[in-house]
Amino acid sequence: MEPLGGKYASSACTSMSMALLVFTFISIVLYLLVSHIRQNSQLNMKKTLSLPPGPPRLPIFGNFFNAPEICFNWLTHYQWKYLYGPIVHYEKGGQSHIVLTTVEAAHDLLNKRASNYSGRTFSPYAGELVCNNYNILFLQYDTQFRLHQRLHAKGLNPRSVAPYHPLIELESLQLLNDLLSEIQEKSSEKQMGAAVNPHWHFRRAASSNVSMIAWGYRLLRGNPEHEAQIKFFDVAPTSVVLKTTQTWYDIFPWLKHLPYAISPWKRAAKVLFEREEAHYLGNFRSALKRPGYNLSKQAWVVRTLTLANGNTSVSISIRHKEEAHRG
């Protein structure tokens, strides 16, 4: 039997290529059609459900133009508390966001009814690619989440956090001292009338609390290395991804099935993961060598606690300090 000639082999390859292209095109069209139907069904469901009050929305853009600014979203949430109540709803990027503005609302929904309201809608790009599914903040309320929760409980249960109260009190006093010192410095003749921005001092106090508990050392004003650590809470890759707009990976989850070689977002996420991993491992290894107790010797909670501080509002941090003092 004679082999196929070059013309026939080329024709067969062309036919297979065309069939593959047609199959790919039909698959994409079907996927988009199903996604559109599912999105419409979700919109119809939203119309039948009563959502909490919130700022006025535009028909297509939602709250894109009046959403809280990234740097001061905690202040906007604090104002919404008095305008709309303890539970606020706003829409951005086609996705609904629920803001809990009081500790009581968070406790009622996330503790008492955790099985109903603890599901995550965080960025799949941040959770799956940048964090490699290691961070509890991006896990759904499933078996893996409950396992992580049990591992975290050893370092964050009421008995374990009791020794942290003196540290929190120390940082509160340091915060007051820094604020008063800056006011005194700016009240000199050369800087008479200069405004005082307390935001950095609140960030330093919250970051130092986490650093002392997790790594075993405080973050003080005027120390370049310490100030770099404070800055990392805001510029950490995971925190930056959370504060940016949705990526194509978040909008089209099927992109996860594409090969690594033709997925530039996977390569970019790998670089971010390695950068953040190097930072945490460096602090972790240093913490193990320090005398005394720190959470790095119970290493499960350190990374989550650090990231949580990077995206925690100052008002919530202050409220936690008040609750700790009362306890």
N, C-alpha and C positions, 0 to 999 in steps of 0.2 A: 504494500500500500504506500503510495507516494505521499510525502508530506505536503501540507498546504503551501502554495506559492506565497511570495511576499505580498502580492496584491490582496489575496484572500485573507491572509493573517492580519494585514492592516485593516481591512474592512471589518473583520470580526472584533478587533480591538476598539475600532471606532463605534461599533454598535453597542459594545459593552459600556463604553464611556458615556454614550448618550443615554443608555438605560439607567446608569448610575446617577447621572445628572437629573433625569426626570424623576427618579425615585426620591432623590434628596429634595428636589423642589416640592414634590407632592407631600413629603413628610413635614417640611417646614410650613406649608400652607395649612395642613391639617392641625399641626401644633398651634399655630396662630389662631385658627378657627376655634379650637377647643378652649384656648386661653381666653379668647374674646367672650365665648359663651359663659365660661366660668366667672369671668369678671363681671358680666352683666347680672348673673345670678347673685353674686355677692353684693352688687349695688342694690338690687331689688330687696335683698335681705336687710341691708342697712336701712332702707327706707321704712321697712316694717318695724325695725328696732328703734327704740328711743335712746338716742345718744345723749351724754351729758352736755350741759351748756358750754359755750366757748366763744372765742372771738368770731366776728362775722367772716364768712367765706365767699369767695368769688366762684362762679359756676364751674369753670375749668381749672383755674389755678389754685383753688382752695385757699389756704392761708400762706401761699408762697411769699406774698409781699408783706404780710404782717406777722410772720412767724418770729419767735424770739431769736435775738442775735446769739451767736455761738458763745461769745465771751461772757455775756450777761444774761443768759437764759434763766439763771436762778432768780434774778431780780424780776424778770417778767413773770415767772411762775408765782413769785411771792405776791405780785400785784393781782394776778388772776385769782388768787385765793379770795380776795375781798370783792372782786367783780363777779365771779362766776361760782364760787363755792369750793368745797374740798376736792371735787372731781371735775376736771376740765377736759374738753375734747377739741382738738384742732387737726386739720388735714394738710399734709404736705407731700408732694411727690406721688399723689394718688393713694397715699397710705394714711390711715387714721392713727392718731397718737392720743393716748390718754395720760394726763398729768395728775398725779396725786399730790395735793398741796399740803396735806396734814399727815401727821404720824398716825392719827386714828384711822383715816381712810386707808392708808397703806396697810395697817395692821388688820383691819377688817377684811380687805380683799386678798392680800398676799399671805396672810397667816391663817386666819380662820377659814377662808375659802380658797386655799392655795390650789386645790385640784382644778378649780374652775378658771382662775385668773392668773396663774403663774406661767402661762405659755409665752414664749418669746417671739417677737417679730423683728429681732435685730438683724443687721446686715449679714446675709450668708457669706458675703465676701470677707468680712471681718472675722466671722466665727469659724468658717470652714478653711479658708486659705491663710489669712494672716495669723490666726490663733491655732490652726490645725486641730480644732475641736477640743482643745485642752482647757478652755476657760469656761467656768460655770456660768458666767454672765450671758453666754450665747447658747446654752443648752436648753432644749425643750424640757418640759416637765415630764420626764420619762424615767426609765430605770437607771440610765447613766447619770441623770441629774440627781436622783435620790442617793446614788452611791457617792457622788461628789459631796452632796450635802452632809452625809454621815462622816465623811473624811474631814470636812471643815468643822464639824461640831466640836471636835476635840480642842481646837484652838480658839473657838469663838463662842463657847457656851457661857452661861452666867458665872459659873465658878472660875473659868479661865480668865475672863475679862476683869475680874475684881482687882488684880494687881495693876491694871492699866490706869486706874483712877488717879493715882498720884502723878503719873506721866501727863495725863490730860490736864490736870490742875496746873502742873508746871508750865506746860505750853500756853495755857490761858493767861498765866501771869506774864510769861515772856511776850505774848501778843500785846497785852496792855502796856508793858514797858517799851516795846518797839514803837507803838503808836504815839505814846507820850514823848519819846525821844525824838521822833521825826517832827512832831509839832514844835518841840523846843528848838530843834535845829533850824526849821524854816521860819521861826519867829525872830531870827537874827536880823540885823540891819540890812544885809544884802538880799535876803529872801523874804522880806516883809510882805505878807499877803499871799505867799505862794500856797497853792492848794495842796492838801494832803490826800493821797489816794490810798485808802486802806486795803484795797483789793489784794495787793501783793502780800501784805502782812497776814491776811486771812489764809491765803494759799500756803504761805510758809508754815503757819501753825498747823494746818491740816496735814500738809506733807510731812512735817517733822513728827507728828503723832504716828503716822504710818511707818516712817523710816525707823523710829525708835523701837516700835513694837516688832516690825518685820526684820530689820537689819541690825538693830542694836546700837544705833548712833543717831544723835539729833542733827537737824539741819538749821544752822544759825545764820543770821544776817551778816553780810560782809565777808563770807567765806566763798571764794569763787567755785570751789568744788561742790559745796553744798548748794549754791545757787543753780549750778548745772543740774543737780539732782532734782531740785524743785521744778526747773523748767521741763525736765523730762516727763513729768506728770502730764503736761499739756501737749508735748510734741511726740509722745510715744506713738508709734505707728498705729496701734489699735485705737487710741483716742482720736488721732487725726482722721482715720477712716470713718469713725462714728460721727464726726462733726461735719463731714463733707456730704455732698449729694449722693444719691444712689448711683452705683456703678451698673454697667451692662450686665454684670454677673448677677446682681440683685434683681434686675428687671427680668432677665431671661435665665432662669436656673438651669435650663438644659445645656447651657454652655459648659457646665462642669464635666460633661461627657466628651468634650473635644480633647484631642491629644495635647500633651504638654508642649510639644514642639510648635504648635500653631496657636498657643494660648498665651499671649504676652501678659495678660493679667495674672496668670499663675506664676510666671517668672517674677513679676513685680512683687507679688504677695510673698514669694519665697524670700526675696531680699529683705522685705519688711520684717518677716518672722525671724530671720537670722539676726537682724539688728536688735530687735527687742529681746530675743533670747540671750544674746551676748550681754546685754545690760543686766538682765535679771541674774544670769549665772555669775557674773562678776560680783554683784552685790551679795549673792547667796554664798559664794565661796569665802568672801571676806567676813560675812556674818558668822560662819561656822568657826572661824578662828578667834572671834571676840569672846572674852570671858562673860559669864552671866547668861541670863535667859534671853532668847529672842525666838520669834516664830519660825525663823529659818531652820531651827532644829525640829520643827513640826511643819515641814515645807509645803504642805498642801494648800495652805491658805494665803501664802505670801503674794503670789502673782495676782490673784483675784482682788485681794485687799488693796494692792498698789493701783491696779487699773480702776477699781471702784472710786478711789480717791481722785483719780484724774478726771472723772466725769461726774463727781458729786458736787452739788451746789453748796455754796458757803453757808446758806441758811440751814440746810440739813445738817451740816457738820456742827454748827453752833448748837442746834437743837439736841444733837447727840451728846455734846459736852454738858448741856444743862441736865439732861436725863442722867448722865453719869454722876454728876455732882449730887443729884437728889438721891441716887441709889446709894 
